[in-house]
Amino acid sequence: MKKRFLLIIDGMTGSGKTTAAMLLSKHFPRVAIIGMDKVKRFISDFKRGERDNLIAREIIFEMTRKYFEHNIAVILDQSFKSDKELKLYEKLAHKYSFPIYKVQLYTTPKLAMERVQFRQQDWANKIPEERIKRNISLFKNKQEDGFIVIDTTKISSKKVVNKILKLFNS
C-alpha cells in the first residue's frame, strides 16, 4: 500500500464517512485520520455555526499540513463547504508531492437520517432533526470535481472500503 497520500472522504451526513475512515485505517500504517466530528470535540463549548465551524476547518487544514511535513498520510473524513476549500487541500497535497484520492459517499436521504438518529441515540446533545435534514439537503454530487462516488445505500461498510482500496491499486 502507498505510504504517502491524501484520501478525502466527502459525503452527506450519515453516508458512512467516519466508519469508512476507521476501517481504512487498519489497512495503512501510520495514517492520520482527521475529521470535523473529531476536531469539533476539542472545543468544550462548540456551537454549530459559522464561527466554530470555521475554526474547526482551519485546525483541520493545519493538522493536515503538519502531518504532511512529517511524511504521514492523511485520511480526511469531512464534507467540503466549497470548491475553494477543496482546492486548498489539492494545492497542499501537490506541494508535498502526496497523491490525492477523492471519494464521495452517498446514500438516500431517508437512510442517512436513520443512520444519524441511530448513532446519536445515546448522545446528550443531539443534533436537531431540522439541522440533519438541512445537512442532507446540501449534498451535491462531486463526480465532475474528480470524486469517485460510492452509493452506500445497499452495500456493507466492508464493501465500501474494498472499493476505496481498489483506488490505491490502480
N, CA, C and O of each residue as an XYZ file, in Angstrom:
680
protein
N       0.832     -1.196      0.000
C       0.000      0.000      0.000
C       0.874      1.257      0.000
O       2.002      1.259      0.493
N       0.320      2.303     -0.561
C       1.055      3.561     -0.639
C       1.225      4.142      0.755
O       0.326      4.066      1.592
N       2.396      4.725      0.987
C       2.673      5.273      2.308
C       2.293      6.743      2.414
O       1.877      7.204      3.477
N       2.434      7.471      1.325
C       2.151      8.912      1.343
C       0.934      9.171      0.468
O       0.932      8.843     -0.718
N      -0.092      9.755      1.053
C      -1.275     10.086      0.269
C      -2.194     10.967      1.095
O      -2.075     11.070      2.315
N      -3.119     11.599      0.377
C      -4.244     12.275      0.999
C      -5.488     11.613      0.434
O      -5.721     11.639     -0.775
N      -6.276     11.026      1.302
C      -7.549     10.443      0.905
C      -8.648     11.318      1.491
O      -8.782     11.440      2.709
N      -9.424     11.919      0.614
C     -10.547     12.737      1.047
C     -11.812     11.886      0.934
O     -12.140     11.376     -0.137
N     -12.508     11.746      2.053
C     -13.800     11.049      2.062
C     -14.860     12.101      2.355
O     -15.064     12.506      3.499
N     -15.514     12.520      1.315
C     -16.557     13.536      1.372
C     -17.899     12.804      1.362
O     -17.955     11.610      1.067
N     -18.948     13.499      1.675
C     -20.265     12.885      1.575
C     -21.261     13.513      2.521
O     -20.914     14.286      3.414
N     -22.498     13.159      2.297
C     -23.571     13.700      3.127
C     -23.508     13.123      4.543
O     -22.920     12.065      4.768
N     -24.103     13.813      5.464
C     -24.270     13.323      6.823
C     -24.928     11.948      6.765
O     -25.943     11.768      6.091
N     -24.346     10.974      7.476
C     -24.950      9.645      7.536
C     -24.595      8.724      6.384
O     -25.157      7.635      6.268
N     -23.671      9.143      5.531
C     -23.322      8.310      4.379
C     -22.277      7.247      4.704
O     -22.093      6.311      3.926
N     -21.591      7.375      5.838
C     -20.615      6.368      6.239
C     -19.168      6.828      6.190
O     -18.258      5.999      6.180
N     -18.938      8.138      6.158
C     -17.573      8.668      6.063
C     -16.696      8.223      7.234
O     -15.594      7.714      7.026
N     -17.169      8.408      8.433
C     -16.377      8.095      9.620
C     -16.137      6.595      9.741
O     -15.032      6.170     10.078
N     -17.142      5.804      9.473
C     -16.998      4.344      9.523
C     -15.963      3.889      8.503
O     -15.095      3.075      8.819
N     -16.048      4.412      7.279
C     -15.084      4.034      6.238
C     -13.671      4.440      6.637
O     -12.732      3.666      6.456
N     -13.512      5.633      7.174
C     -12.181      6.104      7.583
C     -11.588      5.197      8.659
O     -10.413      4.838      8.592
N     -12.391      4.832      9.638
C     -11.892      3.959     10.708
C     -11.485      2.594     10.159
O     -10.435      2.065     10.522
N     -12.308      2.028      9.291
C     -11.991      0.720      8.719
C     -10.766      0.793      7.810
O      -9.948     -0.127      7.797
N     -10.637      1.870      7.059
C      -9.476      2.031      6.174
C      -8.177      2.157      6.952
O      -7.131      1.700      6.493
N      -8.235      2.770      8.118
C      -7.013      2.983      8.903
C      -6.316      1.671      9.246
O      -5.108      1.650      9.482
N      -7.071      0.583      9.275
C      -6.486     -0.728      9.593
C      -5.627     -1.262      8.448
O      -4.862     -2.209      8.631
N      -5.754     -0.655      7.272
C      -5.015     -1.114      6.101
C      -3.741     -0.310      5.846
O      -2.954     -0.656      4.965
N      -3.538      0.755      6.610
C      -2.399      1.635      6.386
C      -1.643      1.877      7.684
O      -2.248      2.244      8.691
N      -0.327      1.676      7.676
C       0.447      2.017      8.871
C       0.657      3.536      8.948
O       0.821      4.200      7.925
N       0.650      4.062     10.143
C       0.934      5.479     10.396
C       0.148      6.421      9.495
O       0.721      7.204      8.737
N      -1.144      6.332      9.590
C      -2.016      7.243      8.856
C      -2.800      8.077      9.866
O      -3.273      7.564     10.880
N      -2.928      9.357      9.577
C      -3.711     10.245     10.442
C      -5.137     10.306      9.907
O      -5.355     10.487      8.709
N      -6.091     10.155     10.794
C      -7.497     10.279     10.430
C      -8.006     11.570     11.057
O      -8.040     11.718     12.279
N      -8.397     12.493     10.197
C      -8.835     13.802     10.662
C     -10.249     14.035     10.137
O     -10.554     13.729      8.984
N     -11.103     14.579     10.994
C     -12.461     14.878     10.553
C     -13.116     15.915     11.434
O     -12.725     16.124     12.583
N     -14.117     16.559     10.876
C     -14.838     17.610     11.599
C     -15.400     17.111     12.921
O     -15.296     17.792     13.941
N     -15.995     15.922     12.905
C     -16.616     15.426     14.139
C     -15.603     15.312     15.271
O     -15.915     15.617     16.422
N     -14.392     14.873     14.946
C     -13.359     14.736     15.991
C     -12.852     16.098     16.455
O     -12.726     16.339     17.655
N     -12.567     16.975     15.518
C     -11.976     18.271     15.859
C     -12.965     19.150     16.623
O     -12.565     19.901     17.512
N     -14.250     19.063     16.284
C     -15.247     19.859     16.998
C     -15.215     19.568     18.498
O     -15.480     20.450     19.315
N     -14.895     18.347     18.842
C     -14.886     17.958     20.262
C     -13.723     18.575     21.036
O     -13.709     18.529     22.266
N     -12.748     19.150     20.334
C     -11.633     19.812     21.019
C     -12.077     21.094     21.715
O     -11.441     21.546     22.667
N     -13.173     21.673     21.233
C     -13.675     22.922     21.804
C     -14.792     22.557     22.780
O     -15.815     21.996     22.386
N     -14.586     22.880     24.055
C     -15.515     22.420     25.097
C     -16.944     22.898     24.894
O     -17.885     22.160     25.190
N     -17.124     24.097     24.402
C     -18.482     24.608     24.215
C     -18.766     24.856     22.736
O     -19.356     25.871     22.364
N     -18.335     23.910     21.899
C     -18.502     24.052     20.457
C     -19.961     24.325     20.116
O     -20.864     23.630     20.582
N     -20.174     25.344     19.298
C     -21.515     25.700     18.831
C     -21.555     25.481     17.325
O     -20.706     25.989     16.593
N     -22.545     24.723     16.866
C     -22.703     24.518     15.423
C     -23.063     25.855     14.796
O     -24.117     26.425     15.081
N     -22.199     26.337     13.958
C     -22.436     27.628     13.312
C     -21.174     28.082     12.609
O     -20.139     27.419     12.677
N     -21.265     29.204     11.941
C     -20.163     29.706     11.114
C     -18.850     29.846     11.895
O     -17.810     29.359     11.451
N     -18.899     30.505     13.045
C     -17.666     30.807     13.788
C     -16.914     29.539     14.165
O     -15.746     29.392     13.804
N     -17.551     28.623     14.879
C     -16.850     27.440     15.365
C     -16.546     26.450     14.238
O     -15.528     25.759     14.282
N     -17.422     26.376     13.228
C     -17.121     25.513     12.082
C     -15.886     26.020     11.339
O     -15.065     25.220     10.891
N     -15.747     27.331     11.205
C     -14.573     27.907     10.547
C     -13.313     27.593     11.345
O     -12.285     27.234     10.769
N     -13.387     27.724     12.647
C     -12.232     27.390     13.494
C     -11.840     25.929     13.285
O     -10.661     25.628     13.095
N     -12.801     25.032     13.317
C     -12.526     23.605     13.138
C     -11.912     23.339     11.769
O     -10.966     22.559     11.659
N     -12.434     23.975     10.729
C     -11.898     23.774      9.373
C     -10.449     24.262      9.265
O      -9.622     23.620      8.617
N     -10.150     25.388      9.895
C      -8.774     25.904      9.872
C      -7.827     24.961     10.620
O      -6.704     24.721     10.177
N      -8.281     24.435     11.741
C      -7.467     23.494     12.516
C      -7.200     22.227     11.712
O      -6.078     21.720     11.709
N      -8.215     21.716     11.035
C      -8.059     20.506     10.219
C      -7.031     20.741      9.115
O      -6.184     19.884      8.860
N      -7.102     21.887      8.469
C      -6.141     22.189      7.406
C      -4.719     22.221      7.964
O      -3.804     21.652      7.368
N      -4.534     22.879      9.093
C      -3.194     22.973      9.697
C      -2.697     21.604     10.177
O      -1.507     21.305     10.073
N      -3.598     20.781     10.699
C      -3.203     19.423     11.098
C      -2.739     18.633      9.871
O      -1.732     17.928      9.924
N      -3.471     18.757      8.784
C      -3.096     18.056      7.550
C      -1.719     18.509      7.090
O      -0.869     17.684      6.755
N      -1.502     19.815      7.074
C      -0.202     20.358      6.668
C       0.925     19.815      7.545
O       1.984     19.436      7.045
N       0.689     19.781      8.836
C       1.730     19.325      9.768
C       2.016     17.831      9.566
O       3.177     17.420      9.599
N       0.991     17.027      9.362
C       1.209     15.604      9.091
C       1.999     15.430      7.799
O       2.888     14.580      7.733
N       1.690     16.220      6.772
C       2.447     16.142      5.518
C       3.913     16.479      5.764
O       4.800     15.820      5.222
N       4.175     17.501      6.577
C       5.559     17.865      6.897
C       6.315     16.678      7.485
O       7.515     16.523      7.259
N       5.609     15.851      8.233
C       6.220     14.679      8.871
C       6.060     13.414      8.030
O       6.320     12.304      8.496
N       5.628     13.603      6.786
C       5.542     12.495      5.831
C       4.525     11.426      6.254
O       4.734     10.234      6.029
N       3.439     11.867      6.858
C       2.400     10.951      7.322
C       1.161     11.121      6.438
O       0.689     12.236      6.213
N       0.657     10.011      5.952
C      -0.542     10.016      5.117
C      -1.746     10.484      5.936
O      -1.778     10.343      7.159
N      -2.732     11.042      5.234
C      -3.916     11.582      5.903
C      -5.180     11.050      5.234
O      -5.310     11.065      4.010
N      -6.105     10.581      6.063
C      -7.462     10.288      5.625
C      -8.326     11.398      6.205
O      -8.453     11.533      7.422
N      -8.911     12.180      5.327
C      -9.702     13.335      5.724
C     -11.181     12.992      5.586
O     -11.693     12.821      4.480
N     -11.844     12.896      6.709
C     -13.247     12.478      6.782
C     -14.108     13.716      7.022
O     -14.426     14.051      8.163
N     -14.480     14.389      5.938
C     -15.326     15.571      6.094
C     -15.919     15.991      4.768
O     -15.377     15.702      3.701
N     -17.027     16.671      4.855
C     -17.634     17.273      3.671
C     -16.978     18.623      3.450
O     -16.627     19.321      4.401
N     -16.819     18.979      2.197
C     -16.214     20.265      1.880
C     -17.283     21.303      1.634
O     -18.247     21.076      0.903
N     -17.090     22.445      2.260
C     -18.058     23.532      2.183
C     -18.055     24.183      0.797
O     -19.094     24.637      0.317
N     -16.880     24.225      0.156
C     -16.787     24.917     -1.128
C     -15.690     24.305     -1.992
O     -14.827     23.573     -1.508
N     -15.746     24.622     -3.274
C     -14.689     24.192     -4.193
C     -13.373     24.851     -3.807
O     -12.308     24.253     -3.959
N     -13.441     26.071     -3.312
C     -12.237     26.806     -2.891
C     -11.513     26.047     -1.776
O     -10.288     25.932     -1.791
N     -12.272     25.535     -0.821
C     -11.682     24.773      0.279
C     -11.011     23.502     -0.249
O      -9.906     23.160      0.173
N     -11.669     22.816     -1.157
C     -11.102     21.616     -1.754
C      -9.799     21.936     -2.474
O      -8.826     21.190     -2.362
N      -9.775     23.035     -3.207
C      -8.571     23.441     -3.950
C      -7.392     23.676     -3.009
O      -6.252     23.392     -3.377
N      -7.641     24.184     -1.811
C      -6.566     24.388     -0.832
C      -5.896     23.060     -0.474
O      -4.672     22.990     -0.359
N      -6.693     22.021     -0.300
C      -6.138     20.705      0.025
C      -5.401     20.098     -1.167
O      -4.360     19.461     -1.010
N      -5.951     20.305     -2.346
C      -5.276     19.794     -3.549
C      -3.921     20.472     -3.722
O      -2.930     19.819     -4.050
N      -3.883     21.778     -3.501
C      -2.634     22.537     -3.602
C      -1.630     22.060     -2.536
O      -0.441     21.911     -2.818
N      -2.116     21.826     -1.324
C      -1.253     21.353     -0.247
C      -0.675     19.973     -0.569
O       0.517     19.738     -0.370
N      -1.505     19.071     -1.058
C      -1.026     17.729     -1.434
C       0.017     17.827     -2.535
O       1.024     17.119     -2.506
N      -0.219     18.697     -3.501
C       0.744     18.892     -4.598
C       2.078     19.426     -4.060
O       3.146     18.962     -4.460
N       2.003     20.400     -3.155
C       3.216     20.999     -2.580
C       4.101     19.940     -1.927
O       5.325     19.987     -2.048
N       3.480     18.988     -1.238
C       4.244     17.950     -0.538
C       4.378     16.664     -1.365
O       4.869     15.650     -0.868
N       3.944     16.712     -2.612
C       4.010     15.552     -3.528
C       3.285     14.333     -2.976
O       3.762     13.204     -3.090
N       2.137     14.577     -2.382
C       1.293     13.491     -1.891
C       0.228     13.208     -2.949
O      -0.480     14.128     -3.359
N       0.096     11.960     -3.398
C      -1.013     11.657     -4.297
C      -2.329     11.889     -3.565
O      -2.428     11.680     -2.356
N      -3.334     12.324     -4.315
C      -4.625     12.627     -3.703
C      -5.700     11.724     -4.308
O      -5.780     11.544     -5.523
N      -6.514     11.169     -3.431
C      -7.639     10.324     -3.827
C      -8.892     10.973     -3.269
O      -8.928     11.378     -2.107
N      -9.916     11.069     -4.100
C     -11.142     11.746     -3.679
C     -12.325     10.803     -3.858
O     -12.612     10.323     -4.955
N     -13.003     10.554     -2.736
C     -14.157      9.661     -2.728
C     -15.314     10.422     -2.101
O     -15.144     11.144     -1.119
N     -16.480     10.249     -2.679
C     -17.674     10.841     -2.086
C     -18.678      9.728     -1.831
O     -19.037      8.975     -2.737
N     -19.121      9.636     -0.588
C     -20.112      8.625     -0.224
C     -21.502      9.239     -0.276
O     -21.702     10.412      0.038
N     -22.441      8.419     -0.679
C     -23.819      8.863     -0.852
C     -24.756      7.772     -0.354
O     -24.439      6.585     -0.431
N     -25.898      8.179      0.151
C     -26.993      7.257      0.446
C     -28.298      8.028      0.274
O     -28.281      9.231      0.011
N     -29.406      7.351      0.418
C     -30.681      8.048      0.295
C     -30.869      8.959      1.511
O     -30.390      8.640      2.600
N     -31.550     10.073      1.339
C     -31.808     10.953      2.482
C     -32.498     10.233      3.644
O     -32.189     10.492      4.807
N     -33.429      9.331      3.331
C     -34.144      8.598      4.384
C     -33.172      7.745      5.203
O     -33.218      7.768      6.433
N     -32.299      6.994      4.535
C     -31.344      6.145      5.246
C     -30.310      6.990      5.989
O     -29.895      6.634      7.092
N     -29.896      8.099      5.394
C     -28.954      8.992      6.077
C     -29.555      9.472      7.398
O     -28.882      9.473      8.429
N     -30.819      9.876      7.359
C     -31.499     10.337      8.571
C     -31.554      9.219      9.616
O     -31.281      9.459     10.792
N     -31.903      8.014      9.200
C     -31.966      6.883     10.134
C     -30.595      6.610     10.759
O     -30.499      6.363     11.961
N     -29.554      6.652      9.960
C     -28.199      6.394     10.470
C     -27.778      7.442     11.498
O     -27.225      7.106     12.545
N     -28.044      8.709     11.193
C     -27.657      9.779     12.122
C     -28.448      9.657     13.420
O     -27.877      9.782     14.504
N     -29.737      9.419     13.325
C     -30.550      9.287     14.535
C     -30.099      8.086     15.371
O     -30.094      8.157     16.600
N     -29.725      6.996     14.722
C     -29.265      5.815     15.451
C     -27.941      6.095     16.166
O     -27.784      5.751     17.337
N     -26.995      6.716     15.467
C     -25.677      6.927     16.074
C     -25.713      7.920     17.228
O     -24.852      7.876     18.108
N     -26.685      8.805     17.236
C     -26.724      9.787     18.320
C     -27.769      9.462     19.387
O     -28.096     10.314     20.213
N     -28.295      8.235     19.375
C     -29.346      7.902     20.331
C     -28.899      8.004     21.784
O     -29.723      8.243     22.667
N     -27.592      7.823     22.048
C     -27.091      7.915     23.418
C     -26.450      9.274     23.728
O     -25.915      9.475     24.818
N     -26.506     10.183     22.789
C     -25.895     11.493     22.992
C     -26.813     12.386     23.821
O     -28.031     12.377     23.642
N     -26.225     13.144     24.715
C     -26.997     14.110     25.490
C     -27.340     15.326     24.623
O     -28.429     15.890     24.733
N     -26.400     15.722     23.761
C     -26.568     16.915     22.924
C     -26.835     16.497     21.481
O     -25.948     16.557     20.630
N     -28.058     16.079     21.223
C     -28.435     15.587     19.895
C     -28.538     16.733     18.884
O     -28.881     17.863     19.229
N     -28.235     16.408     17.643
C     -28.404     17.371     16.562
C     -29.902     17.428     16.242
O     -30.529     16.387     16.042
N     -30.471     18.619     16.192
C     -31.906     18.716     15.881
C     -32.221     18.137     14.492
O     -31.420     18.254     13.565
N     -33.381     17.521     14.367
C     -33.779     16.879     13.117
C     -33.751     17.857     11.943
O     -33.365     17.478     10.837
N     -34.153     19.102     12.165
C     -34.138     20.098     11.084
C     -32.717     20.322     10.580
O     -32.494     20.478      9.379
N     -31.762     20.336     11.499
C     -30.344     20.539     11.139
C     -29.834     19.354     10.323
O     -29.111     19.545      9.345
N     -30.203     18.135     10.714
C     -29.788     16.934      9.976
C     -30.364     16.996      8.562
O     -29.654     16.755      7.585
N     -31.656     17.320      8.458
C     -32.299     17.418      7.139
C     -31.617     18.476      6.277
O     -31.422     18.272      5.079
N     -31.259     19.593      6.880
C     -30.574     20.663      6.153
C     -29.234     20.168      5.630
O     -28.903     20.378      4.464
N     -28.463     19.510      6.493
C     -27.151     18.993      6.079
C     -27.289     17.994      4.935
O     -26.506     18.021      3.985
N     -28.275     17.122      5.025
C     -28.505     16.132      3.973
C     -28.885     16.835      2.671
O     -28.441     16.438      1.594
N     -29.704     17.875      2.774
C     -30.170     18.576      1.571
C     -29.047     19.311      0.848
O     -29.179     19.629     -0.334
N     -27.956     19.582      1.533
C     -26.830     20.302      0.923
C     -25.959     19.406      0.044
O     -25.041     19.893     -0.616
N     -26.237     18.109      0.029
C     -25.430     17.177     -0.757
C     -25.417     17.574     -2.222
O     -26.457     17.838     -2.826
N     -24.200     17.611     -2.786
C     -24.009     17.922     -4.201
C     -23.043     16.883     -4.767
O     -21.938     16.716     -4.252
N     -23.450     16.199     -5.807
C     -22.594     15.204     -6.438
C     -21.337     15.892     -6.952
O     -21.417     16.892     -7.665
N     -20.169     15.351     -6.584
C     -18.891     15.978     -6.946
C     -18.090     15.151     -7.948
O     -16.868     15.278     -8.038
N     -18.784     14.311     -8.692
C     -18.102     13.487     -9.680
C     -17.346     14.357    -10.682
O     -16.242     14.004    -11.099
N     -17.922     15.470    -11.063
C     -17.260     16.344    -12.032
C     -16.017     17.021    -11.449
O     -15.207     17.574    -12.192
N     -15.865     16.980    -10.121
C     -14.671     17.514     -9.456
C     -13.618     16.433     -9.234
O     -12.656     16.638     -8.494
N     -13.806     15.276     -9.882
C     -12.818     14.210     -9.783
C     -13.061     13.220     -8.657
O     -12.195     12.393     -8.369
N     -14.208     13.286     -8.022
C     -14.528     12.351     -6.947
C     -15.089     11.056     -7.522
O     -15.842     11.075     -8.496
N     -14.723      9.946     -6.921
C     -15.364      8.663     -7.194
C     -16.556      8.604     -6.245
O     -16.377      8.674     -5.029
N     -17.756      8.477     -6.774
C     -18.962      8.463     -5.952
C     -19.364      7.018     -5.681
O     -19.489      6.209     -6.601
N     -19.564      6.709     -4.400
C     -19.956      5.363     -3.983
C     -21.285      5.461     -3.242
O     -21.403      6.171     -2.243
N     -22.278      4.741     -3.742
C     -23.587      4.703     -3.091
C     -23.530      3.647     -1.986
O     -23.353      2.461     -2.264
N     -23.677      4.075     -0.749
C     -23.571      3.182      0.406
C     -24.924      2.638      0.859
O     -25.020      1.996      1.905
N     -25.958      2.894      0.076
C     -27.313      2.518      0.477
C     -27.469      1.016      0.676
O     -28.040      0.579      1.675
N     -26.968      0.225     -0.266
C     -27.231     -1.214     -0.236
C     -25.980     -2.069     -0.106
O     -26.042     -3.279     -0.324
N     -24.844     -1.469      0.244
C     -23.629     -2.280      0.404
C     -23.055     -2.090      1.802
O     -23.252     -1.055      2.439
N     -22.357     -3.088      2.252
C     -21.781     -3.059      3.605
C     -20.598     -2.097      3.663
O     -20.027     -1.729      2.636
N     -20.247     -1.704      4.861
C     -19.086     -0.839      5.070
C     -17.821     -1.504      4.545
O     -16.945     -0.841      3.990
N     -17.734     -2.816      4.724
C     -16.562     -3.553      4.239
C     -16.443     -3.448      2.719
O     -15.339     -3.293      2.197
N     -17.564     -3.531      2.004
C     -17.535     -3.404      0.544
C     -17.173     -1.988      0.122
O     -16.483     -1.796     -0.879
N     -17.630     -1.002      0.872
C     -17.265      0.385      0.595
C     -15.748      0.528      0.706
O     -15.107      1.113     -0.167
N     -15.186     -0.006      1.777
C     -13.742      0.065      1.998
C     -12.991     -0.657      0.883
O     -11.973     -0.159      0.404
N     -13.472     -1.810      0.471
C     -12.808     -2.542     -0.619
C     -12.808     -1.736     -1.912
O     -11.828     -1.759     -2.656
N     -13.889     -1.030     -2.184
C     -13.942     -0.180     -3.384
C     -12.912      0.940     -3.282
O     -12.254      1.274     -4.267
N     -12.774      1.513     -2.102
C     -11.792      2.599     -1.913
C     -10.376      2.041     -2.039
O      -9.521      2.657     -2.675
N     -10.127      0.888     -1.441
C      -8.787      0.292     -1.502
C      -8.368     -0.008     -2.959
O      -7.182      0.051     -3.284
N      -9.316     -0.320     -3.810
C      -9.001     -0.582     -5.227
C      -8.401      0.657     -5.897
O      -7.609      0.531     -6.831
N      -8.766      1.838     -5.433
C      -8.192      3.059     -5.991
C      -6.685      3.118     -5.796
O      -5.960      3.650     -6.636
N      -6.221      2.567     -4.684
C      -4.803      2.604     -4.366
C      -4.011      1.588     -5.205
O      -2.793      1.703     -5.344
N      -4.695      0.622     -5.746
C      -4.031     -0.420     -6.536
C      -4.117     -0.142     -8.035
O      -3.574     -0.901     -8.838
N      -4.792      0.936     -8.413
C      -4.937      1.206     -9.852
C      -3.869      2.164    -10.348
O      -3.842      2.499    -11.532
